[in-house]
Amino acid sequence: MSTRKLRSLPRARGITWQSFAARFSAIALLSVIVLLAALATTKSSPDAAAQEKQKKAPALHWDPPQVDAPISSVSATPPCVLSDVLKLAAQRTGELIEHLQNFDAHEQIRYQETDRLGIPTMAVAEKFDYLVDFGAQSGPLNVRESRTPLAGSDDANFNVIVDKGLPALALIFHPDLQRDYEMRCEGIAQWKSQPAWVVYFRQMPGTRPRTLSMTTATSSFPASLKGRAWIAPDSGQIMHLETNLVKGIPIIELISDAISIDYAPVTFSSRNIELWLPKSAVAYTDYGKRRTIFEHTFSDFQLFSVQTQQVIENPKEPKNPEQKP
């Protein structure tokens, strides 16, 4: 189970998404690779330098996805066969489990916190070299991760504000967890000029959530999810994923939690595989008195194996089949 751990901070509660304790938590991490992110706070260098770094990027905006909002562009033609779509999505997950061993990527993280009036109270931006090792495939998957600050970044307060576990969302489409959700195919739409089946999912009533829990120092609160996925008709690859909580958790003052993730294809020619890996992800959390935004972007993927090391270019948008080369 993926866990978001809330703890006290000087200005706010920090959030930690711990990796799954069971095998399939690691599978979820495999399926969308390195969205496990660490956020460092601003350096102890002069304030002017830190402020200058923040000016280089546009401000983050509160715009969480609303998964129950209608999609005007969805069409019922051609008809969608949900079982076929889910079968393809499950196959893609299986391929990731089979092929992935070790990855490295560059990760840029931006964090913004605002008060109840929407006034920013904290803003941080850092860059990391992120390495994830999934261990031997013959036994239970063991996720080991490390982050090295890139030039100009600092992880002095790495443990104060941490955002982990976003990859666990893809576990929803693993065959062992699909049954935890009610799913329906809403039809076919376009995602960034590409056709995609739109699949809506919601935690099955009466079943204990296994995908996500919110945890404090003393208690854990399973969280039910609902969301949408845009899935490529020909391959079953997840192109875009959005989630909301089915309901908030009043005891920890959590009103809402929403995530939006974009994926793009990356080809590893040395192993003759193409994987859809996260290109960007944004997480929005509302505690009523405080709102936080985590933005993650990924680039420069590397795939390691026993005999090869290959550097891969940044993820690219899939080509529109109607466009000429």
Secondary structure in CASP SS format (residue, H / E / C, confidence):
PFRMAT SS
TARGET T0000
AUTHOR 0000-0000-0000
METHOD secondary structure of the structure
MODEL  1
M C 1.00
S E 1.00
T E 1.00
R E 1.00
K E 1.00
L E 1.00
R E 1.00
S C 1.00
L C 1.00
P C 1.00
R C 1.00
A C 1.00
R C 1.00
G E 1.00
I E 1.00
T E 1.00
W E 1.00
Q E 1.00
S C 1.00
F C 1.00
A C 1.00
A C 1.00
R H 1.00
F H 1.00
S H 1.00
A H 1.00
I H 1.00
A H 1.00
L H 1.00
L H 1.00
S H 1.00
V H 1.00
I C 1.00
V C 1.00
L C 1.00
L C 1.00
A E 1.00
A E 1.00
L E 1.00
A C 1.00
T C 1.00
T C 1.00
K C 1.00
S C 1.00
S C 1.00
P C 1.00
D H 1.00
A H 1.00
A H 1.00
A H 1.00
Q H 1.00
E H 1.00
K H 1.00
Q H 1.00
K H 1.00
K C 1.00
A C 1.00
P C 1.00
A C 1.00
L C 1.00
H C 1.00
W C 1.00
D C 1.00
P C 1.00
P C 1.00
Q C 1.00
V C 1.00
D C 1.00
A C 1.00
P C 1.00
I C 1.00
S C 1.00
S C 1.00
V C 1.00
S E 1.00
A C 1.00
T C 1.00
P C 1.00
P C 1.00
C C 1.00
V C 1.00
L H 1.00
S H 1.00
D H 1.00
V H 1.00
L H 1.00
K H 1.00
L H 1.00
A H 1.00
A H 1.00
Q H 1.00
R H 1.00
T H 1.00
G H 1.00
E H 1.00
L H 1.00
I H 1.00
E H 1.00
H H 1.00
L C 1.00
Q C 1.00
N E 1.00
F E 1.00
D E 1.00
A E 1.00
H E 1.00
E E 1.00
Q E 1.00
I E 1.00
R E 1.00
Y E 1.00
Q E 1.00
E E 1.00
T E 1.00
D E 1.00
R C 1.00
L C 1.00
G C 1.00
I C 1.00
P E 1.00
T E 1.00
M E 1.00
A E 1.00
V E 1.00
A E 1.00
E E 1.00
K E 1.00
F E 1.00
D E 1.00
Y E 1.00
L E 1.00
V E 1.00
D E 1.00
F C 1.00
G C 1.00
A C 1.00
Q C 1.00
S C 1.00
G C 1.00
P C 1.00
L C 1.00
N C 1.00
V C 1.00
R E 1.00
E E 1.00
S E 1.00
R E 1.00
T E 1.00
P E 1.00
L C 1.00
A C 1.00
G C 1.00
S C 1.00
D C 1.00
D C 1.00
A C 1.00
N C 1.00
F C 1.00
N C 1.00
V C 1.00
I E 1.00
V E 1.00
D E 1.00
K C 1.00
G C 1.00
L H 1.00
P H 1.00
A H 1.00
L H 1.00
A H 1.00
L H 1.00
I H 1.00
F H 1.00
H C 1.00
P C 1.00
D C 1.00
L C 1.00
Q H 1.00
R H 1.00
D H 1.00
Y E 1.00
E E 1.00
M E 1.00
R E 1.00
C E 1.00
E E 1.00
G E 1.00
I E 1.00
A E 1.00
Q E 1.00
W E 1.00
K C 1.00
S C 1.00
Q E 1.00
P E 1.00
A E 1.00
W E 1.00
V E 1.00
V E 1.00
Y E 1.00
F E 1.00
R E 1.00
Q E 1.00
M C 1.00
P C 1.00
G C 1.00
T C 1.00
R C 1.00
P C 1.00
R C 1.00
T C 1.00
L E 1.00
S E 1.00
M E 1.00
T E 1.00
T C 1.00
A C 1.00
T C 1.00
S C 1.00
S E 1.00
F E 1.00
P E 1.00
A C 1.00
S C 1.00
L E 1.00
K E 1.00
G E 1.00
R E 1.00
A E 1.00
W E 1.00
I E 1.00
A C 1.00
P C 1.00
D C 1.00
S C 1.00
G C 1.00
Q C 1.00
I E 1.00
M E 1.00
H E 1.00
L E 1.00
E E 1.00
T E 1.00
N E 1.00
L E 1.00
V C 1.00
K C 1.00
G C 1.00
I E 1.00
P H 1.00
I H 1.00
I H 1.00
E C 1.00
L E 1.00
I C 1.00
S E 1.00
D E 1.00
A E 1.00
I E 1.00
S E 1.00
I E 1.00
D E 1.00
Y E 1.00
A E 1.00
P E 1.00
V E 1.00
T E 1.00
F E 1.00
S H 1.00
S H 1.00
R H 1.00
N C 1.00
I E 1.00
E E 1.00
L E 1.00
W E 1.00
L E 1.00
P E 1.00
K E 1.00
S E 1.00
A E 1.00
V E 1.00
A E 1.00
Y E 1.00
T E 1.00
D E 1.00
Y C 1.00
G C 1.00
K C 1.00
R E 1.00
R E 1.00
T E 1.00
I E 1.00
F E 1.00
E E 1.00
H E 1.00
T E 1.00
F E 1.00
S E 1.00
D E 1.00
F E 1.00
Q E 1.00
L E 1.00
F E 1.00
S C 1.00
V C 1.00
Q C 1.00
T C 1.00
Q E 1.00
Q E 1.00
V E 1.00
I C 1.00
E C 1.00
N C 1.00
P C 1.00
K C 1.00
E C 1.00
P C 1.00
K C 1.00
N C 1.00
P C 1.00
E C 1.00
Q C 1.00
K C 1.00
P C 1.00
END
